[in-house]
Amino acid sequence: MSYIGRSLRRIEDRPLLLGKGSFAADCNAPGHLHMRVVRSPVAFGRILGVETAEAAALEGVAAIWTADDVAGLPPIDFRQMGLERLAPYRQWVLARHYVRYVGDPVAVVFAVDPYVAEDAADLVFCDIEELAPQLDATAEPVTFMPDIHLGLLSEPAVIRRGYGDLDAAFAAAHKIVALEVKVGRHTGVPLETRGGLAVHDADTDVLTLYGAAKVPHYNRDAISRMLGLAPGRLELSEGHVGGGFGIRGELYPEDVLLCAAALRLRRPVKWIEDRKEHLLAANHSRDQVYRLHAAVDQRGFILGLKAEVFTDQGAYVRTHGTTVTDLSAAMLPGPYVIPAYSVEGHIRLTNKTPAGTYRAPGRYESTFARERLIDRIATELALAPVEVRRVNLIAAEAMPFDRGIETLGTAVVYDSGKYRDLLERVLDRLSYDRLQAELAARRDRGEHVGLGIACFVEKSGLGPQDLVRIKVDGRGTVAIVTGVASVGQGVETVLAQICAETIGIPIERISVIHGQTDRIEIGFGAFASRVTVMAGSAVKIASEALRDRALETAAKLLQTSPDALRLSGGMVEAVGGGASLPLGDVALHLEGAGGLTGEGRFVAGHMTYPYGVHAAQVKVDPSTCAITIERYLIGYDVGRAINPMLIEGQIVGAAAQGIGGALLEEFVYDENGQPLAASFADYLMPTCHEVPAIEVLLREDAPSPLNPLGVKGAGEAGINAVGAALAAAIDAALQRPGAVTQLPITPARLHRILRGPQS
């Protein structure tokens, strides 16, 4: 039976459907304490003192810590290497000298139940001299921490990338097209907030942190370094995870404090954040400004592009380091040739919640900027936007296409792609010419309707490696052990499908163990749409090794050659018929020799680059400034689809998040740096009312040559170009080209556009 390419139901869903899921809040230990964080009520200020006596006197309080109690802990480091120059901008687990955002941890309370902990936290008084906050990332940098880091400004780094002869491109230009756009501040909002339970086993002297997510092995090593723990003294355990989206599972102050407290207080310690804490303290994202200048010829072909990008990274540089700006700079050219390019990406700190990665970091933003530029070029040259895209798209014959720049330590080389072909397929699916005529007729009747198109390239499969071990037991069941993590994307199903296909065993006999640092020594987690590419390839390699060993062993037992045998349905059988042997019997025969196992390690020095096209059809109601998405189509080439249904699910879910960021979600601050969207009453999320049925055109026309499966990632396809496509559709509905230059397109912003002058 073939498993790869089939839309099988997820094998990991049964315990969730039966109410047997185990999330962070479900983790408990006898006598555990509850931790509550005391957070700064001001955006920027000098800490004069923290008064804890009244809180400490409350019955049930076990301990209260301030910065003095954790003075020996270093600040939280970066996952990227080579960022030593950014070290002064790291965040301490508890604020020292200054607080830099509303929500900055100042103290922690440990108590016998969460209610006492919260009551005690309310009694802790933070004496803070409030100072004027910096809230504009495009303004001139200011002092990061006055009197502490003299001369250190709020611009930690400037990312510079480029290639080609930009001067010659601008000298030869028929026209210079300029554009400034902004993407607002929002974030991933998983159903499950952050949390964990730290338990120290005195008998083994091993500390275990339950509730891990995303990058358990990295977090294990980072916390161990911070606490001075020898290898093997700390393990992280992942249970079920209620969504990740880039922000969940990064290393935060609370994770370190939990572990430190369990060791020092000699009791298990639990922490679960509430939703307000999550919106105040978990990583924000996006919040970029792009200033673009394009040199174009008469056809709209971009001869050269000069860009300046400002990223509002909030109060500190957290674990992601320069990732978002680095990716923005590298991926801004997208699927277009653009023979000359230069970019300066300014990483700026403000007195807002620190920002990091959120699904398609740096690509959601840069795709919005680039595709708005394409539409502006079309307007200024009186060309059709689709024609400008056709003129600029990289041809299939140019693959692999070396962009001439790097990101995240790897060269940007598009491995494969048929960009023009996919655009034409999307237009054909839309019946583009007929649809445009229908929309024009509706506009003639007074409706405000329009269609927008946006193209993009994604990156996926970030290395450097993944390790997988597979073992068959005497019953013929298979266990796959991997260091990747599951954040809801269907890891167990996909890896099991690859294994089942390779060794010819029913998928029902396969289990997948992931996110357990005590089961495998290395693991690189789940981010950057890497799991299917990296772990999937490692599973294939391990399965092939196991298959070969099984055939060799069975051949000796059956007195034949391995070539005469095959694996099918959990049996080793003769190709031409005859004697057969259960795979479990082969495993039993090998028990004294280490068992029937296979190991696979996949190493990758380059990422894969999937690509796609979004098309949005909208209707605008000028009287209410409501935007209705009438139709949304996503064309996407994944290289090879292991489970098409799971990919479509990823795309649809991501599109919903993209709609939220394009129309609804935004963190807003007042002039004092106070957050004005700290609950779902003000931070608006998309519902089934705003999200239409998403059509998916899934293609496998350009398999990747960089891995044995030919696969590319799928986790960010649905979100990447949503803002760009909706902006173009709203422009068309209003018949005001270039009207939308800022996300989200809220009713207030749309009202200003409608009241503004006609272009």
Buried (B, 14 or more C-beta within 10 A) or exposed (E): EEBBBBEBEBBBEEEBEEEEBEBBBBBEBEEBBBBBBBBBBBBBBBBEEBBBEEBBEBEBBBBBBBBEBBEEBBBBBBBBEEBEEBEEBBBBBBBBEBBBBBBBBBBBBBBBEBEBBBBBBBBBBBEBEBBEBBBEBEEEBBBBBBEEBEEBEBBBBBBEBBBBEBEBBBEEBEEEBEBBBBBBBBBBBBEBBBBBBBBBEEEEEBBBBBBBBBBBBBBBBBBBEBBEBEEEBBBBBBBBBBBBBBBBBBBBBBBBBBBBBBBBBEBBBBBBBEEBBBBBBBBBBBBBBBBBBBBBBEBBBBBBBBBBBBBBBBBBBBBBBBBBBBBBBBBBBBBBBBBBBBBBBBBBBBBBBBBBBBBBBBBBBBBBBBBBBBBBBBBBBEBEBBEBBBBBBBEBEEBBBEBBBBBBEBBBBBBBBBBBBBBBBBBEBBEBEEBBEBBEEBBEEEBBBBBBBBBBBBBBBBBEBBBBBBBBBBEBBBBBBBBBBBBBBBBBBBBBBBBBBBBBBBBEBBBBBBBBBEBBEEBBBBBBBBBBBBBBBBBBBBBBBBBEBBBEBBBEEBEBEBEBBBBBEBBBBBEEEEEBBBBBBBBBBBEEEEBBBBBBBBEBEBBBBBBBBBBBBBBBEEEEBEBBBBBBBBBBBBBBBBBBBBBBBBBBBBBBBBBBBBBBBBBEBEEBBBBEBBEEEEBBEBEEEBBBEBBBBBBBBBBBEBBBBBBBBBBBBBBBBBBBBBBBBBBBBBEBBBBBBBBBBBBEBBEEBBEEEEE
